[in-house]
Amino acid sequence: MDLMGRMQVESIGGKKYVYICVDDFSRYTWVEFIREKSVTFEVFKQLAIQIQREKGVNIIFIRSDHGKQFENSRFHEFSAPITPQ
């Protein structure tokens, strides 16, 4: 997952950032446009719930570029602990 922005031109709805999430297995890509970086976790959480319901699987691993928006306690609480195979 990655967050792009601040875009020079905002959308009609005032959105200036692009949140991208890619499934490593299928390479399916989800794109969300957001107004502020501060809502990144909320957007991720809603998308994660949607993906898990649609695909019938649990997200067990999250990969990011270690941007500041992904390095906070809320993301770490969401991530599953490492479990033996």
N, C-alpha and C positions, 0 to 999 in steps of 0.2 A: 504494500500500500504506500501511497505517496500523496503529498499535498503540493499543488502547484499554485503559484500566485505570489503576490498580488498582481492581477492583470491590469494593464494600462486602461483598458476599456471594460467597464462593468456591464453586466447583463441588464435587461430592462427591469428585472426584479432587484437590482442592486447587488448582485452576487459577484464577488471579486476573486474567489478561490475555486480550484478544481480538486476534488478528492477522488483518487483513483484506487481501486482495489482489484487485484488480478488473482484468480484461482490458479495456483501452480499446476494442478493436474489437468484441467480442461482448457486453461488459458482464457476462460471467459472473463470479461472485464466489466466492472460496474463503475459508473462515473456519476458523481454527485457534484452539483454546483452549490457553494455555500458563501454566505456573506462575510463571516469572520472566522479566523483560525480557532477562536475559543469554543466553537461548536463542533470541532472535529470529533471529539469523543462521542458526543450524542449522535452524530451522523453515523459513525462507525457502529455504535451499539444497535441502532435501528437497522442498519444494513446487515449486520451479523445475525440478528434475529430473523430477518427476512430470508437470508441465505440458508440458515439452518432449517427453517420451516419448509422452504421450497425443495431443498435437496435431501432433507431427512437425515442429515449428518451433523455432528458437532465439530466446531472449529477447534482444533487442538494446537495449531501453530500459526503464529503471525510474524510476518517478516516486514520490516520497514527500513528506511534509510537512517533511522535513529534521529530523525528531526525532533526538535524540542516539543512539538505538538504531540509526539508519540511517546515521549519519555516522561511520563507522569504516573502517579500512583494509580489512577483510575484504569489505565491500560494494563498495568501489571496485575491489578486485582482481577481483571477480566480474563487474562491469559490463564490457561490451564497449567497446573504444576507439571513438572516433568514426571512421567510415569514409566516404569519399566515395561518393556514390550513382552 
